[in-house]
């Protein structure tokens, strides 16, 4: 019985020590959320117009303020969302900044969400917040681990909302018609 308890304790410690915050990384180690989405029956121009309207409808951005490349059928803008992080008995409201790019082709589009950083009292990139050193420090510091978990959950939740919003706007039949 003692051996089973010891094994359980060691397994639990090992799992906590090896906790990994798993973000998608590109070849340069930058966190980037990206996906190619099929849009059957939609032209490159339809999707390009929908991508512009995504920023107008979701972020209330005017079309003249977003970076548009008509030739490449791509639209890019840097935005932010508010997150409430609940950790260690308190709530902290922070801004999560990110750059969204939507590139369009006939029948499909690709989005990228990158250059992600958190701004509260200081500005910290997500790559720095969740680097190996931070994870190692968190193993011996339960409060830091709780904070990292809360940020990880908040960031992933925010990114999922952005992805969902992109897909909803890109699925619309004729965003350009509402642009009068």
Protein Blocks (a to p, Z undefined) as FASTA:
>chain_A
ZZmmmmmmmmmmmmmmmoccdddddfkopacdddddddehiafklmmmmmmmmmmmmnop
afklpccdfknopacddddddddddeehiacdddddddddddddehiacdddehiacdfk
bccdfklmmmmklmmmmmmmmklmmmmmmmmmmmmmmmmmmmmmmmmmmmpmblmlmmZZ
